[in-house]
């Protein structure tokens, strides 16, 4: 069972291929909280490289990423159309905040994301 240690945020996000939420785990930094819930996947939104953070803030807002939660976001337009990102709120402020939340491109993942995927 592979364990991934994520450190990415913003346009410098991590990219992981072949992720299987059924067997892979994300090891969180000891200072970062484990997600307490998985929010409903976001399947629409615009995401461009030049406006990455502002686009994520618009698409992954407080109404669809709770404080201390994780969510999968799939852009349907822009440079990253078709890419799926795992966003983990680690600053206990709902919604995406640049430099404060974890962003991992997990495009092509398998399985269903669960809180048990984080250790």
Secondary structure, DSSP 8 states (H G I E B T S, - for coil): --EEE----GGG-EE-SS-BTTT-EEE--TTS---SEE---B---B--STTHHHHHHHHS-TTTS-TTEEEEEE-SBSTTTT-EEEEE--SS-SS--TTTSEEEE-TT-BS---GGGB-
